[in-house]
Amino acid sequence: MEPTHLTSKLQPSYQILIFSMENPLRCFIAMLMVLLISVGHFQLIVAQSRCDPVEISWCLQSFVSNMPPSRECCRKYKGQEGCLCRERGDPTFGGYLGLPGARRVASQCGVTYPNCN
């Protein structure tokens, strides 16, 4: 085998290596973007997996009366803050989230009540 054949067979791999070595900043930025997108997606999945409409039941008495919410109610309500729009569709407890008392309790507990579309 002639040396020119060996060189031509190795050349494409060598070019890829040179390309990636010439632009380490581009490679780093691309890898960083993929990592950030993955982390954001993972956080969304984790947040949605914590959604539990039963947690809202700790606040039902405050929703339907003028009773101030308990500490446990506020703790549970805050834990479901990111899930409130999703939980409004729950057939068991979702109807309570539409009551004016749910907004009042949210305010008293420091929960941002979302504007669900």
Rosetta constraint file for C-alpha pairs under 8 A:
AtomPair CA 1 CA 5 HARMONIC 6.96 0.50
AtomPair CA 1 CA 6 HARMONIC 7.72 0.50
AtomPair CA 2 CA 6 HARMONIC 7.00 0.50
AtomPair CA 3 CA 7 HARMONIC 6.32 0.50
AtomPair CA 4 CA 8 HARMONIC 6.17 0.50
AtomPair CA 5 CA 9 HARMONIC 6.24 0.50
AtomPair CA 6 CA 10 HARMONIC 6.40 0.50
AtomPair CA 7 CA 11 HARMONIC 5.94 0.50
AtomPair CA 8 CA 12 HARMONIC 7.72 0.50
AtomPair CA 10 CA 14 HARMONIC 6.23 0.50
AtomPair CA 11 CA 15 HARMONIC 6.10 0.50
AtomPair CA 12 CA 16 HARMONIC 6.38 0.50
AtomPair CA 13 CA 17 HARMONIC 6.32 0.50
AtomPair CA 14 CA 18 HARMONIC 6.16 0.50
AtomPair CA 15 CA 19 HARMONIC 6.03 0.50
AtomPair CA 16 CA 20 HARMONIC 6.23 0.50
AtomPair CA 17 CA 21 HARMONIC 6.04 0.50
AtomPair CA 18 CA 22 HARMONIC 5.92 0.50
AtomPair CA 19 CA 23 HARMONIC 6.52 0.50
AtomPair CA 20 CA 24 HARMONIC 6.20 0.50
AtomPair CA 20 CA 27 HARMONIC 7.10 0.50
AtomPair CA 23 CA 27 HARMONIC 6.50 0.50
AtomPair CA 24 CA 28 HARMONIC 6.04 0.50
AtomPair CA 25 CA 29 HARMONIC 6.08 0.50
AtomPair CA 26 CA 30 HARMONIC 6.08 0.50
AtomPair CA 27 CA 31 HARMONIC 6.11 0.50
AtomPair CA 28 CA 32 HARMONIC 6.02 0.50
AtomPair CA 29 CA 33 HARMONIC 6.11 0.50
AtomPair CA 30 CA 34 HARMONIC 6.34 0.50
AtomPair CA 31 CA 35 HARMONIC 6.19 0.50
AtomPair CA 32 CA 36 HARMONIC 6.14 0.50
AtomPair CA 33 CA 37 HARMONIC 6.15 0.50
AtomPair CA 34 CA 38 HARMONIC 6.13 0.50
AtomPair CA 35 CA 39 HARMONIC 6.18 0.50
AtomPair CA 36 CA 40 HARMONIC 6.20 0.50
AtomPair CA 37 CA 41 HARMONIC 6.22 0.50
AtomPair CA 38 CA 42 HARMONIC 6.12 0.50
AtomPair CA 39 CA 43 HARMONIC 6.17 0.50
AtomPair CA 40 CA 44 HARMONIC 6.36 0.50
AtomPair CA 41 CA 45 HARMONIC 6.36 0.50
AtomPair CA 42 CA 46 HARMONIC 6.21 0.50
AtomPair CA 43 CA 47 HARMONIC 6.07 0.50
AtomPair CA 44 CA 48 HARMONIC 6.17 0.50
AtomPair CA 45 CA 49 HARMONIC 6.15 0.50
AtomPair CA 46 CA 50 HARMONIC 6.59 0.50
AtomPair CA 47 CA 51 HARMONIC 7.01 0.50
AtomPair CA 47 CA 82 HARMONIC 7.31 0.50
AtomPair CA 48 CA 82 HARMONIC 7.97 0.50
AtomPair CA 48 CA 83 HARMONIC 7.01 0.50
AtomPair CA 50 CA 80 HARMONIC 7.65 0.50
AtomPair CA 51 CA 80 HARMONIC 6.08 0.50
AtomPair CA 51 CA 82 HARMONIC 7.96 0.50
AtomPair CA 51 CA 83 HARMONIC 5.62 0.50
AtomPair CA 51 CA 87 HARMONIC 7.73 0.50
AtomPair CA 52 CA 56 HARMONIC 7.82 0.50
AtomPair CA 52 CA 80 HARMONIC 7.24 0.50
AtomPair CA 52 CA 87 HARMONIC 7.79 0.50
AtomPair CA 53 CA 57 HARMONIC 7.45 0.50
AtomPair CA 53 CA 80 HARMONIC 7.93 0.50
AtomPair CA 53 CA 87 HARMONIC 5.80 0.50
AtomPair CA 53 CA 90 HARMONIC 6.99 0.50
AtomPair CA 53 CA 93 HARMONIC 6.40 0.50
AtomPair CA 53 CA 94 HARMONIC 7.55 0.50
AtomPair CA 54 CA 58 HARMONIC 7.93 0.50
AtomPair CA 54 CA 93 HARMONIC 7.26 0.50
AtomPair CA 55 CA 76 HARMONIC 5.70 0.50
AtomPair CA 55 CA 77 HARMONIC 7.11 0.50
AtomPair CA 55 CA 80 HARMONIC 7.40 0.50
AtomPair CA 56 CA 60 HARMONIC 6.91 0.50
AtomPair CA 56 CA 73 HARMONIC 7.57 0.50
AtomPair CA 56 CA 76 HARMONIC 6.70 0.50
AtomPair CA 56 CA 77 HARMONIC 6.10 0.50
AtomPair CA 56 CA 80 HARMONIC 7.60 0.50
AtomPair CA 56 CA 93 HARMONIC 7.15 0.50
AtomPair CA 57 CA 93 HARMONIC 7.09 0.50
AtomPair CA 58 CA 72 HARMONIC 7.08 0.50
AtomPair CA 58 CA 73 HARMONIC 4.94 0.50
AtomPair CA 58 CA 76 HARMONIC 7.12 0.50
AtomPair CA 59 CA 63 HARMONIC 6.18 0.50
AtomPair CA 59 CA 69 HARMONIC 6.51 0.50
AtomPair CA 59 CA 70 HARMONIC 7.75 0.50
AtomPair CA 59 CA 73 HARMONIC 5.00 0.50
AtomPair CA 59 CA 74 HARMONIC 7.70 0.50
AtomPair CA 59 CA 77 HARMONIC 7.50 0.50
AtomPair CA 59 CA 105 HARMONIC 7.92 0.50
AtomPair CA 60 CA 64 HARMONIC 6.34 0.50
AtomPair CA 60 CA 96 HARMONIC 7.12 0.50
AtomPair CA 61 CA 65 HARMONIC 6.09 0.50
AtomPair CA 61 CA 67 HARMONIC 7.17 0.50
AtomPair CA 62 CA 66 HARMONIC 6.13 0.50
AtomPair CA 62 CA 67 HARMONIC 4.97 0.50
AtomPair CA 62 CA 68 HARMONIC 6.02 0.50
AtomPair CA 62 CA 69 HARMONIC 5.52 0.50
AtomPair CA 62 CA 101 HARMONIC 6.86 0.50
AtomPair CA 62 CA 102 HARMONIC 7.88 0.50
AtomPair CA 62 CA 105 HARMONIC 6.85 0.50
AtomPair CA 63 CA 96 HARMONIC 6.94 0.50
AtomPair CA 63 CA 99 HARMONIC 6.93 0.50
AtomPair CA 63 CA 100 HARMONIC 7.49 0.50
AtomPair CA 63 CA 101 HARMONIC 4.16 0.50
AtomPair CA 63 CA 102 HARMONIC 5.05 0.50
AtomPair CA 63 CA 104 HARMONIC 7.81 0.50
AtomPair CA 63 CA 105 HARMONIC 6.70 0.50
AtomPair CA 64 CA 96 HARMONIC 7.99 0.50
AtomPair CA 64 CA 99 HARMONIC 7.69 0.50
AtomPair CA 64 CA 101 HARMONIC 6.08 0.50
AtomPair CA 65 CA 101 HARMONIC 7.30 0.50
AtomPair CA 66 CA 101 HARMONIC 7.72 0.50
AtomPair CA 68 CA 105 HARMONIC 7.39 0.50
AtomPair CA 68 CA 108 HARMONIC 7.88 0.50
AtomPair CA 69 CA 73 HARMONIC 5.84 0.50
AtomPair CA 69 CA 74 HARMONIC 6.51 0.50
AtomPair CA 69 CA 105 HARMONIC 6.35 0.50
AtomPair CA 69 CA 108 HARMONIC 7.49 0.50
AtomPair CA 69 CA 109 HARMONIC 7.43 0.50
AtomPair CA 70 CA 74 HARMONIC 6.34 0.50
AtomPair CA 71 CA 75 HARMONIC 6.12 0.50
AtomPair CA 72 CA 76 HARMONIC 6.10 0.50
AtomPair CA 73 CA 77 HARMONIC 5.92 0.50
AtomPair CA 74 CA 78 HARMONIC 5.97 0.50
AtomPair CA 74 CA 106 HARMONIC 7.91 0.50
AtomPair CA 74 CA 109 HARMONIC 5.05 0.50
AtomPair CA 75 CA 79 HARMONIC 6.29 0.50
AtomPair CA 76 CA 80 HARMONIC 6.48 0.50
AtomPair CA 77 CA 81 HARMONIC 6.23 0.50
AtomPair CA 77 CA 106 HARMONIC 7.50 0.50
AtomPair CA 77 CA 109 HARMONIC 7.68 0.50
AtomPair CA 77 CA 111 HARMONIC 7.21 0.50
AtomPair CA 78 CA 109 HARMONIC 7.48 0.50
AtomPair CA 78 CA 110 HARMONIC 7.73 0.50
AtomPair CA 78 CA 111 HARMONIC 5.78 0.50
AtomPair CA 80 CA 84 HARMONIC 6.31 0.50
AtomPair CA 81 CA 111 HARMONIC 6.43 0.50
AtomPair CA 81 CA 112 HARMONIC 6.96 0.50
AtomPair CA 81 CA 113 HARMONIC 7.40 0.50
AtomPair CA 83 CA 87 HARMONIC 5.94 0.50
AtomPair CA 84 CA 88 HARMONIC 6.11 0.50
AtomPair CA 84 CA 97 HARMONIC 7.74 0.50
AtomPair CA 84 CA 113 HARMONIC 7.61 0.50
AtomPair CA 84 CA 114 HARMONIC 7.16 0.50
AtomPair CA 85 CA 89 HARMONIC 7.46 0.50
AtomPair CA 85 CA 114 HARMONIC 6.94 0.50
AtomPair CA 85 CA 115 HARMONIC 7.92 0.50
AtomPair CA 85 CA 116 HARMONIC 5.46 0.50
AtomPair CA 86 CA 90 HARMONIC 7.55 0.50
AtomPair CA 87 CA 93 HARMONIC 7.61 0.50
AtomPair CA 87 CA 94 HARMONIC 5.54 0.50
AtomPair CA 88 CA 93 HARMONIC 7.49 0.50
AtomPair CA 88 CA 94 HARMONIC 3.95 0.50
AtomPair CA 88 CA 95 HARMONIC 6.46 0.50
AtomPair CA 88 CA 97 HARMONIC 5.98 0.50
AtomPair CA 88 CA 98 HARMONIC 7.28 0.50
AtomPair CA 89 CA 94 HARMONIC 5.39 0.50
AtomPair CA 89 CA 95 HARMONIC 7.77 0.50
AtomPair CA 90 CA 94 HARMONIC 4.53 0.50
AtomPair CA 90 CA 95 HARMONIC 7.61 0.50
AtomPair CA 91 CA 95 HARMONIC 7.13 0.50
AtomPair CA 93 CA 97 HARMONIC 7.25 0.50
AtomPair CA 94 CA 98 HARMONIC 7.26 0.50
AtomPair CA 95 CA 99 HARMONIC 7.25 0.50
AtomPair CA 96 CA 102 HARMONIC 6.88 0.50
AtomPair CA 97 CA 102 HARMONIC 5.31 0.50
AtomPair CA 97 CA 103 HARMONIC 7.79 0.50
AtomPair CA 98 CA 102 HARMONIC 6.76 0.50
AtomPair CA 99 CA 103 HARMONIC 7.32 0.50
AtomPair CA 100 CA 104 HARMONIC 6.42 0.50
AtomPair CA 101 CA 105 HARMONIC 6.00 0.50
AtomPair CA 102 CA 106 HARMONIC 6.03 0.50
AtomPair CA 103 CA 107 HARMONIC 6.20 0.50
AtomPair CA 103 CA 113 HARMONIC 6.41 0.50
AtomPair CA 104 CA 108 HARMONIC 6.29 0.50
AtomPair CA 105 CA 109 HARMONIC 5.99 0.50
AtomPair CA 106 CA 110 HARMONIC 5.99 0.50
AtomPair CA 106 CA 111 HARMONIC 4.68 0.50
AtomPair CA 106 CA 112 HARMONIC 6.58 0.50
AtomPair CA 106 CA 113 HARMONIC 6.21 0.50
AtomPair CA 107 CA 111 HARMONIC 5.95 0.50
AtomPair CA 107 CA 112 HARMONIC 7.19 0.50
AtomPair CA 107 CA 113 HARMONIC 7.77 0.50
